Amino acid sequence: MPTFEGDFSTPSGRFAVVASRFNAMVTEPLLAGCRDSFARHGVGDDRIDVAWVPGSFEVPLIARTMADSGSYAAVICLGCVIRGETGHYDHVAGQAASGVMSASLATGVPVIFGILTTETVEQALNRSGLKAGNKGAEAAMAAIEMVNLMKAIRQGTRPANSAFGFPGTA
């Protein structure tokens, strides 16, 4: 049975990052983690374009525009929506998630959801590098894996050994 998997080898192509300025105390460390993860996997800053948008609600439009351009192997979306006292959180978080997914499905380009949706500022800070890892770094890893998986599927090739140690992938 054919099994396709992405791996973490250095991918080809350019990458786009769409980052929200709102909650910059969280999104700036997410972007730093994303860039660091890319660098550790052979993708230098010269292959990364960053677009800043006002807030997480605006991320999907620019993500779709960048994915549609044909210039990027993947687009990473970074933002932070923190629950407040009103229902605004639910609308922004839900529409951002839906828009990111729609951008990916409409373009066939991996569009990675790296928008934090948290209950508190403390949770957001923890997920941007303090205690719970850096979700921006994880988003870069997801982009690398997806680009390599898409390449394997399009070429009809499978890696000789699974990067994850799953049986049946040789």
C-alpha angles and dihedrals in degrees: 000000000000113000123189124200136169121230136199099252116130106284125215124241139041127297132215126209121196110197131185118230091205109096089015090170084072103030096051092058089045089056091046090052091048093052092046092052091049091049091051088056098047100266108125128201088257087071096048127082119192125203118190118209130185097251146343092274089064095049098087096057094053091041090054092046092051093045091049091053092076090225099105136067089204141355123220120205117207126184145121130232115184120193113250136178096285137055091258090101093060093052096046096043094046096046093045091053093046092047094050091050091047091051091054096045094045095050105031088230119123106254108187122213107225097153112127116222108191141164096225143022088244091058090049093050091047091053092048094062111296106096112336102052123259117293090199089062089048090051091055090051090050090051092051092048093047094048090051092045092050089050092051092049094047092048093042091232131133128201115256091235128023114250086218099047095246114156121243099035099105 
